[in-house]
Structure formats: C-alpha cells, structure tokens
Amino acid sequence: MTANPPKRSLKYRSVFISDVHLGFRGSSAQYLLDFLKSVDTEYLYLVGDIIDVWSLKKSFHWPQEHNNVLRLILSKAKRGTNVIYVPGNHDEVFRDYVDHTFGNLTIQREAVHVTADGKKLLVLHGDEYDSVIKCAPWLGHIGSHAYDLILRLNRHFNWVRRTLGFPYWSLAAYLKHKAKTAVTYIDRFEETLAHEAKRRGADGVVCGHIHRAQIAEVQGVRYMNCGDWVDSCTTLTEDHNGHMALLHWSERQHVIGESGGIQQAATKPLEQAA
C-alpha cells in the first residue's frame, strides 16, 4: 500500500481567523483543523467568536474536533507562534482577561498589527461598532437564532447536493447578497469600521463579526474581514512581503480576489482531520 504524500506546509507571516464558533453545531471545525495543520505562521490572530459561549449556554455541544482545534492553537503558541486573542461578542467572557498573557498567547481587547511593509492595521472583532448589537442586544440574540436556522437548512440542503454530486453552495451567503436590508447593514458596518481605522491613523482594519469575507478600499483605508469558519471557511493571510489575501479552505482551496473572484486555484483536496 502506497503511503500518503506529506502535506505541503503553507508559510505566512500572519494569519487572521474569526468566527469559528466552537461549541456550535454548525462550526466547520474539521476544515479549520485541516488548515491549521497545514500552516506555519509567525503571528496568529484570533479575531473573536472563537468559542460560542451563547450556543454552549443553550445546548452543550463539544465534539473532539472542537477540542483538537484549541489544542493545536495552544501547541502552536508553545512552539513559538505569537497568538493574539481578541474576544468577540459570543466569547465576551474572555474580555475579563484582557492584557493577560498565557505563555505565548495574549488576550487583548483590540490590537495593532504592523505588516511586513510597514502598514498599520487595527485588529478588532467589530461588534462594538454594530449598531444592532450596541443599541439593542436582544435583537442580536434573535438574529443569532435566525442564522442558526438558516445554517441548519443549509446543512440539509448541501447533504442532498453532495449526494447528487453537486459542489457546496451557501444559502446564508446567497441570502446576505440578495437581501437589501442585509446589504445595507453590511455596507454601514464596513463604513463604520473604516472610519474608525482612519480616525485612529491606521492604514486598514481587520475584523470579523458579520461572517462576510472581504478585502476592499473603503473611505481611503483597507477594510479586511476574515469571514468565518461556520459557512464560508475563510482566513485572512499576510505573506512575508506584507501582501494580504483571503484564503478559502474547504474541499478545494483558492485565493479570493478583492472583487470576490477567484485569483488562483489550488488542487489539494481536504484531508479529513482526525
């Protein structure tokens, strides 16, 4: 029997991931685990909602692969990766430990990252600048329940598609792009974050929260959203020259361009994580 070829290691200066929602049944932890096993990075930013405390309070769900993700992150920190954890609204309990350092892992309310080419990036989850969460937190919980329902429908729908041999298709992403109120909400969120970065003299902002991966110029600054590991399975990366890109990681990996199109396709299939 021929042995499996060794997995190619992807080397980055920085990796930014957000909205993993460990503890939520819809979390695509197996894809994140596969990605983390495939990457070497100097800096690993956890940009909020890594653990879904809201979901865990409703119904405890913690399979082994969710545990393996945390163990691998801590292992990377132990081996020298600088891990910066910026909690979000779903894991806001960890904001009580801001400025605490555990080995090579630091918890910060927000961070400033300087890229290899000298660009200053404000790193935050983004919920503080979400008018819905800020002004009516109860609406945020209702929205979370609605999103859970959409994702459950999405899982069943894609099970049928896989059975018939069709590729993955995101119902949640489709609804976000088609619903006028959702588009308006996303545009307002992006503009608010870009304005805050500009006000603080930063060249760009890195955030999560709204589960929409994006790199765009907004109000003269670079707006970058990591996306999520529930539906889109995307991560923001910085190479050793300071170039930022979005990487989609599922059955077929590819780099997402600033316009949302595919720039470069990869051929490596997903290897199911143990």
N, C-alpha and C positions, 0 to 999 in steps of 0.2 A: 504493500500500500504506500502510495507516494505521500510524503509529509506535506502539510500546508506550507506555502511560502511565507516567510516572515512578513509581518505587517510593516508597510512603509511608515516611517516616522515623519510627521509634519512639524517643522520647526518655525516658531514665531517668536517675536519679541514680546507681544502681549496678546492675550485672549480675553474677551469680554463675553460673559454669558449672563442671561437673566431669565426670570420667569420659568424656572424648572418645575416648580410646584410639586416637589417631593411630598408624598402623603396624600396626593390627589390621584384618583384612579385614572385620570386622563393624562398623567405625566408620561412623556416618552423617554423615561429614564434609560431604557436599553440603548437608544440611539446616542444619548449623551455619554453613557459609559463607554460605548464604542469609540466615540470621538476623543474622549479624554485619554483612552488607552493609546490613541494614535498620534497624540500631540505632545511636543516638548515646548515649553514657553518660560520666559523669564518672569513675566507678570501674569497672574490670573485674577481677573476682576469678577466678583460675583455681584451682579448689579441688581439684587433684590428679588424677592419672592422665590428664593431657592427652596425653602421649606414652606409648605402651605399649611400654616397653623390654623387658618379658618376651616379648611377642609378636615383636618385632623380632629378638630373640636366637634364637627358634625358627625363624622364616621371615621373611626380609626382604620387607616389603610397604610401599611408599611411593609411591602414585599422586600425580599432580599436584594433585588437590584437597586432599590432606593438606598438601602444601607450601603451597598457597594459603591455608589456614586460618592457619598460622603467620605467613605474610607479612602477612595482613590484621591480625592481632593486633599485630604489630610496627609496622605502619603506623598503627594507632590510637594506640599509645603515642607514636609520633613526632609525631602531630598533637595531643597533649595529654591523652589519656586516661591516668589513673593505673592501670597494670596491676600487680596483685599476684599473684604466682605462689606457691601453697602446694603443693609436690610431695606426691604420694601414694605408695603402695607400688609401683605399676607404673612410676613415674618417680622413684623414690627416689634415683637417682644425682644428681639436681639438688639434693638436700639438702646436698651438699658445697659448694654455692654460696650457702647461706643468708646473708642480710644483704648480698649483693652487689646492686648497682644497675647496670642497663644502660640508660642514658637514662632513660626514664620507666617502666621495668619493674624491679620489685624482687622478689627471691626471699626468701620468709620461711617459716620452719618452721610458723608459725601467725600469725594476725593478729587484731587487734581492730578492728572496724568500728563507727563510731557513726552511726546513722541520722539522717535529717533532723529527726526528732522526739526525738532525744537518747537513743535506746535503744542499749545497748552489746551488740554481738554478737561472740562468739568464733567465729573462722573457722578451721577445720582440716579436713583430709581425713577423718580418722576411723579409719584403720587401726590407729593406736596404741591404740585403745580396743576393738578387735575381738579377743575372746578367742581365736578360732581363729588369726588371723594372729600374735598375740602369743605364744601358748603352743605352737603347732605350725605354723610357717611352711610346712612341706611340705604340710599339709592345704589351705592357701591355694592352692598351685600345682595340687593335684588339683581343687579347686573351680573354678579358672580354666579347666582343661581341660574340665570338665563343662559349664561355662557356654558355652564356645566351641562345643561340640557342639550344645547347645540352640539357640544363635543360628544355626548353620548350618541346622538343621532348620527354624527359624523363617523364614529367608530363602526356602527352597524352598516351604514351606507358603504363604507370602504371595505368592509368584510365581503360584501356582495361583489364589489368591483374586483377585488383580488381573486375571488372565486371564479369570476368570468374572465380573468386575465388582463384587466384594465389597471393602469397605474393609479397611485394615490391622488385624490382630489380633495381639496379643503373646502368644506361647506362654510366654515367660520370665516375664512379669508374671502370667499365669494360674497357673503352677506356684508362684510365690512366694506368691500369695494362698491357694492351696489346700493347700499342703504344711504340715502342722502344725509340723514342725521349723523350716521357713523362717520361719513367722510368729513362733514363739518366739524365734528368733535375731534377727529384726528388732526385736521388742519390747525385747529385752535390750539391743541396740545403742542404740536410741533412749533408753532409760532411763539408760544409762551416760553418753552424751553430754550429756543434760540435767542429770544430777547433776554432771558436771564443770563445766558452764557455771554452775550455781547455786553450786558451791563457790568459783568464782572471782569471784563477784559480778556475773556478766553477766546481761543480760535475756534472752538467747537464744543459740543456737548455729546456725551454718551449716556443713554438712558434705556429704560425698558418699559414696563408697566402696561402699555396698550397692546402688546402682542402683535406688533406690525414692524417687521424688519425694514429698515430704510437707511439710506445714505443720501443726503440731499443738501444743497445750499439753501438756507433759509435766513432771510434778513442779513445776509453777508457773512454768516458763520456756518460751519459744518454741523449739521444735525445728523446724529447717528443713533439708531435704535437697534438693539441687539436682537429683537424679535422674541422668540420663546422656544421652550422645549416641551410644549404641550401639543401644538398644532404644526407650526412651521419648521421647528428643529433648525434654528439658525444661530450663528455665533458671529460676533464681530472680531476681526483679527487685525493685528499690526505686524508687518514684516520688519526686518532689521534695517530697512531704509525709511521707515515711517509711513509706508503706504497702508491705508486702511481698506479693508474689504469685508463683505458679508459672505459667509460660507454656509451653504445649505447642506445638512447632513442627514440623509435618510437612506433609502435603498440605493440612490445614485447621488453622489456628492457633486455640487457645482458651485461656482462663484457667482454671486448675484451682482449685476452692474448697478450703477447709481440710478438708472432709469427703471430698474426692476427686471431687466432682461438678463439672460444667461450669457456671461462672457466666456467662460471656459468650463468645459465638462470634464469630469473625472470618471474613470471606468471602474474604480474599486467598489464591489458590492458590499453591502453591510454584512459584517460577520456578527452573528448573534452573540451578545456578551453573556458570559456565564453568571 
